[in-house]
Amino acid sequence: MIFGYVRVSSKEQNEERQIKALKDYCKELNYKNIYIDKESGKDFNRENYQLLKSLLRLGDVLIVKELDRLGRNKQMIKEELDYFKENKIRVKILNIPTTLIDLPEENEWIFEMINNILIEVLAAIAEEERNKIRTRQAEGILLAKQEGKYKGRPLAPLPEGFEKLYRQWKEEKITAIQFTKLLNLKSRTTLYKYIRRYENR
């Protein structure tokens, strides 16, 4: 059977461009066999990807528009491709033309070698791009903080009764363990986070 996989990074992004590319390449690809995820490519813990992976069998073909639609982490991509190879599942990546060529078995090793090099390079580029985005985001946040423009995510309110119990703790009327239990917190680590937040207001 022939399957397609599509991924966009958020619910707001449109997946139709990828679907069209898969359908244009393979007219036999049925819409019901195209699996779509709308979430980050940082790992492979995606609902529809995992469902698709459970359905793929020996001899099946998986088509993806671009390598980074499969994932962005180089090592994880390599592990996934190794899994497909071991299970005799053909992966075709539209932006890696050598993955699309069908050859006699005795010659496949040549293109497999080329594919491995290309995949290694493209995966490294995708991972580097992701790191650059993170760096730019961090630099942007730092600059916004310096200019007093960065608000960040609104913090969750302090637990009910925190201020009263905080005063009792500061006056050594209760211990940190008691403080934690009275707030129904899971750990003292969480308690100290709240304390730091309260003291740094």
C-alpha positions in Angstrom: 0.0 0.0 0.0 1.0 3.6 -0.5 0.8 6.1 2.4 1.5 9.8 2.7 2.6 11.8 5.8 2.1 15.5 6.2 3.1 17.7 9.1 2.7 21.4 9.9 4.0 23.0 13.0 0.7 24.5 14.3 -3.1 24.4 13.9 -3.1 27.7 12.1 -0.8 26.5 9.3 -2.3 25.0 6.1 -1.4 21.5 5.1 -3.0 21.6 1.6 0.3 22.5 -0.2 1.9 19.3 1.1 -1.1 17.1 0.3 -1.2 18.5 -3.3 2.5 17.7 -3.7 2.0 14.1 -2.6 -1.1 13.7 -4.8 0.6 15.3 -7.8 3.6 12.9 -7.4 1.4 9.8 -6.9 -2.1 9.7 -8.3 -2.7 6.3 -6.7 -2.3 7.8 -3.2 -5.7 7.7 -1.6 -6.7 10.7 0.7 -7.6 8.3 3.5 -4.0 7.0 3.5 -2.6 10.5 4.1 -1.9 11.1 7.8 -1.6 14.6 9.1 -0.1 16.0 12.3 -0.3 19.7 13.3 2.5 19.9 15.8 6.3 20.4 16.3 8.8 18.1 14.6 11.1 18.1 17.6 10.4 14.4 18.2 8.2 11.6 16.9 5.7 11.4 19.7 2.9 12.5 17.4 -0.5 10.8 17.4 -1.1 10.4 13.7 2.5 9.6 12.9 2.5 6.8 15.4 -0.8 5.5 14.1 0.6 5.5 10.6 3.8 3.8 11.7 1.7 1.0 13.3 -0.1 0.4 10.0 2.9 0.3 7.7 3.9 -3.2 6.6 6.6 -4.9 4.6 6.6 -3.7 1.0 4.5 -0.5 1.8 5.6 2.9 0.5 5.6 6.1 2.6 5.8 9.4 0.8 6.8 12.7 2.5 7.2 16.1 0.7 10.3 17.2 2.5 12.7 15.6 5.0 11.9 18.1 7.8 8.2 17.3 7.5 9.2 13.9 8.9 11.2 15.4 11.7 13.9 17.9 12.6 16.2 16.0 14.9 19.0 14.5 12.9 19.6 11.4 15.1 15.9 10.7 15.5 15.3 11.0 11.7 18.2 8.5 11.1 16.6 6.1 13.7 13.2 6.3 11.9 14.7 5.7 8.5 16.7 2.8 9.8 13.5 1.3 11.2 11.8 1.6 7.8 14.7 0.1 6.1 14.9 -2.9 8.5 11.1 -3.5 8.0 11.4 -3.2 4.2 9.2 -0.1 4.0 10.2 2.2 1.1 10.4 5.9 2.0 10.2 8.5 -0.8 11.1 12.1 0.1 10.1 14.4 -2.7 12.9 16.9 -2.1 15.5 14.1 -2.3 15.1 12.9 -5.9 17.3 9.9 -5.5 14.8 8.4 -3.0 12.3 8.4 -5.9 14.3 6.2 -8.3 13.4 2.5 -8.6 16.3 0.3 -9.4 17.0 -3.4 -9.6 18.0 -4.8 -6.2 21.6 -5.4 -7.3 22.1 -1.7 -7.9 20.1 -0.2 -5.0 23.2 0.0 -2.8 24.6 2.9 -4.9 21.5 5.1 -4.4 21.2 4.0 -0.8 24.7 5.3 -0.2 23.8 8.6 -2.0 20.6 8.9 -0.1 22.3 8.3 3.3 24.7 11.2 2.5 21.9 13.5 1.3 19.7 12.7 4.3 22.6 13.3 6.7 23.3 16.7 5.1 19.7 17.8 4.9 18.9 16.6 8.5 21.9 18.5 9.7 20.7 21.6 7.9 17.2 21.3 9.3 18.6 20.8 12.8 20.9 23.8 12.4 18.0 26.0 11.2 16.0 25.0 14.2 18.8 25.9 16.5 19.1 29.3 14.7 15.4 29.9 15.3 15.8 29.2 19.0 18.8 31.5 19.2 17.0 34.3 17.4 14.0 33.9 19.7 16.2 34.0 22.8 18.0 37.1 21.5 14.6 38.7 20.7 13.3 38.0 24.2 16.5 39.3 25.8 16.3 42.6 23.8 12.6 43.0 24.6 13.4 42.5 28.3 16.1 45.1 28.2 13.7 47.5 26.6 11.0 46.7 29.1 8.7 45.4 26.3 8.7 41.7 27.1 5.8 40.5 29.1 6.1 36.7 28.6 3.4 34.3 29.5 1.1 35.4 32.3 2.0 33.5 35.5 -0.5 31.2 37.1 -1.9 32.6 40.3 -0.3 31.6 43.6 -2.0 28.8 45.4 -4.9 29.8 47.6 -3.8 30.7 51.1 -0.1 31.0 50.1 0.5 34.5 51.6 -0.9 33.6 55.0 1.1 30.3 55.1 4.2 32.1 53.8 4.1 34.5 56.8 3.7 31.6 59.2 6.7 29.9 57.5 8.9 33.0 57.7 8.0 33.3 61.4 9.0 29.7 61.8 5.5 28.7 63.0 5.4 25.9 60.3 8.1 24.0 58.5 8.7 23.8 54.8 7.3 20.3 54.8 4.1 21.4 56.5 3.9 24.4 54.1 4.1 22.1 51.2 1.4 19.7 52.5 -1.0 22.5 53.4 -0.8 23.8 49.9 -1.3 20.3 48.5 1.9 20.6 46.4 3.7 17.6 45.0 7.2 18.7 46.2 9.2 21.3 48.1 10.8 22.2 44.8 7.5 23.5 43.6 7.0 25.3 46.9 10.4 27.1 46.6 9.5 28.2 43.0 6.4 29.9 44.4 8.5 31.4 47.3 11.1 32.8 44.8 8.3 34.2 42.7 6.6 35.8 45.7 9.8 37.3 47.1 10.9 38.7 43.7 7.7 40.5 42.9 
